[in-house]
Amino acid sequence: MNSYGTKGWLNEDLKKEIKKVFEPRYKRSLTDEEVTVIAENLTEVMEAFLKMKWKQKYGQP
């Protein structure tokens, strides 16, 4: 689990949205734990992508 945890940002609405998007792709119901892992992985990928774009535009800090 990342340093954000899941209590603050991963609310029930986001969990429902993740299930709506990913359950058809997995062709089964996802557990709460799987939804949490998917959400955390998406967050980490987006963080890395945005950092890369920032560095491309503004250079190293």
Secondary structure, 3 states (H helix, E strand, C coil): CCCCCCCCCCCHHHHHHHHHHHHHHHCCCCCHHHHHHHHHHHHHHHHHHHHHHHHHHHCCC
